[in-house]
Every structure is written in structure tokens, then in C-alpha cells.
Amino acid sequence: MAVARYAYDGGASGIVVAGCRTTLMTAAIALGMTLAGRSLRLPRKLMPLALFNGLLMSAMTYGNIGAVEFISVGLAALLFFTFPIIIAVIVTVLRIEPAHPVKLFAILLAFFGLAMMLGASVGDADWRGVVFSLVAAVCTAINGVLVARHFREVNAFVITFHFSWTALIVLVVIGIFFAEVRFPVTTGGWAGVAGVAVLQASAMPMYLYALSRIGALKAGMFTNVQPVVSIFEAWVLFDEVLGALQALGGALVLGSIGLMQWADVRRRRLSLTTATAADQMPPAATMSTGEKET
């Protein structure tokens, strides 16, 4: 996200940055899998879902990167990073995971922090950047839940390839009919476009692999470092500083995510301890009352 600022300062538009990034990722995966002799075939029953996830990926890519064209890197990162909370809401509402009191409290705390960020940004931040970030967050959350539930047995690079070529078609259509297409006019601008393409093309397959192995909620939790790094980079590279209320709201969101993660780890440890204790219980302790009396 921070590197994208160089692209925009060099004259590029968001659709160009998102399109170049998706083109590179699609081509690199196709070439790499071909050279490795691996098939890119996806099970036919998953193809409709893959097309839908590709549509989500186009919104993820364009929204996440495109937001930086209109608002600061730090605010864009914090708004986008509400997606683990949205994942928690989805898995709770759909009863994919149980609704624990700590998780519900963390969700409420996170949305209070989001409200603070949005309230502090009214009149100060371009609404287009805010909408781009939040739409990207929602699409990322839905994508994460779907990948974790339906694509566990599929190679992460195969998933990424099919999501990417679908997203690329959508981005091309957006560029032709809706968005302003502007290419960089400076060397720094082209470097920014290339940097975004290389970094995100490298990261996306790894993120989808994590989704398929450890689930949407955990994968979302482990990306806690993203907004912190983005805010630090924006401060070092561009002297961007968040407002006090924006920073406080962001801290509440990150804190709520950490709270959910802690509660999840604690619950799993208790379950493991209980299971271990049951396994170690002597046979006599498991007898019924009648058996003991006999």
C-alpha cells in the first residue's frame, strides 16, 4: 500500500495499478506452473465459485490499492484491516463457529473503533478512498470464508490463477467503461507500479494457502502486522501522520482483533487440557456407579 503512493505521485490511476498487479500475478503463476509441469485445472464443481471469488478479488485489489489514491496510506490500511472483524461477524452469524461472549465484545469494540475512525475522517478524507477500503475489506472477508470452506484441497497457486484471470477481466471492463486510465509519466511512478505488482503477486498465493490450511479467522488474525507496517512506512517515506482520533480508533480495531485471537488460543488450550485429562483418566474412574458397587 505504501509503495502505491509512488505510482500515484507519478501520474498513475488506481485501475492501472490494480490491472498491472493482476496481470503480472496471472502470467507469473501460469508460467511457473507450466515450467514445473503442474496442472492448472480446477475441479469443475468449483469453477462457479472460483468465478465469484475472482469477482471479489477484483474488488479487493482495486479497492485496497485504489484507496491510496484518495486517502492516506495509514487510514486506508486501518479501514481495510477491518476484514478480520467482518470474518468474525460472518462466521458467527452463519454459525460456522460458536458465538462466545469475548468474540461478541471484540466485534462491538472493533466497530466502535471503526466509527471513531470514520467520524474523525468526515470532511478530512475523500469519501471515495473510504468506500474503496471498506468495500475491499468486505470482499476480502467473504473471499476468505469461501476459500477456507471450499478450497482446502486445491493447490494455492491454482486457486490464485483462476481468481486472478477472472479479476483481470473484470478490471479491464472497469477500465474500458468506468474508470480513468492514466499511466505513470515518471520513472518513480513506473517503479511504484512494478513494486505493487511484485509485492502483491508474491503475497496473494501465500495468503490463500494460509486460508486453505488454518481457516479464515486465524489467517486474518495473523495479518495483524499489516496496518502497523503500512503506517510506519507511510510515516518514514511520506511523513504521513494519522489524527489522534483516527489512531485511537485504529488501536481499538487492532486491540479487538488481538483480543479475539487471545480468546481463541485460550479456548483451544482449555479444550486440549480437558481432552488430555479425559484420556489420562484411569479405567476405574470411568465406571458407572453400579459397576463400582459390584
Steps between C-alpha positions, in 0.01 A plus 500: 500500500781739579677425172179586313545862605804524267283379212233762563753778552643398161167548325347151503133432574370230730362279225841495328680400821245228577498375140880478473520317830236245396654453155843424646359255755294312242789474253759407764287218643416363154867502399625355827246217509567416133876485553446284809280263301203559730141515386293816539175306470237572762226246591196582287267522799714782646514710183183709569626577848844585361344750258312663787820517707675654201236772497568555871874512433455778245326708769768402754781607272349816358352608833805436715755657266264756349415648841854635534434723200250697710590461869811452710677165511443465874125562487461271198688223681293532818168507315595203284619309804148479638464186287594258784215650703263456205617137475414458868154645439440266204612181676297597807178593319517192278592285803814374335667558836334538842413850622703546818446807721861616457468485121174695506657764724802524270272548198313784672829658607636480146196665347517773763861559393393504135233758581765715668724482195219587264371779723847653525541476122176676403585815307867412516526187285372444148189281524610304193806367680291403805247314285776327300666374821180377662374326187840329469476392865153348457603316182819373663300362792249319278782368282685373807201310637426340162860394441530351848177301459513386136858508369695318771611217271598718203855621432535865608659602168216339303248691713688826454528451123126451448410783736751726326401450137137559594594813694711621206203479263287698746769766542538536122125552466509761778791675329324510163159618614525662843842596641756753384803330348823692565845349465800632696697784344808472723757233576392501863142443394590195294715373789198533727280303261765229469552489876131452571476230233799301629414530870132411471556231239737336749272542801162390364582129440648477849191659654265265314717205606463611861122530459476145371712360785413692817164658419374850430492634855852389594649610170338839550637522852856428393496800269495731804838632390370647173349832617783559747761458226299715256462783751870487589603502133267790424655697785860424394453538124235771471483666842133396528361515854156384607273727701458421870146363469589304186794341682289426809226341289759293317651390833155381614459298181843340533443442871170326435665273245771415752233430763321256270827329421585466869153364579527246219842377618378481861189304402703253296745448786215431742347252255835327455555485878154352554550242227843403639359463851221276370749280315718465811208412732538144638242242386349473849414868499289455189287213645138558579382507862348155466826354368698653788262354760522155339 
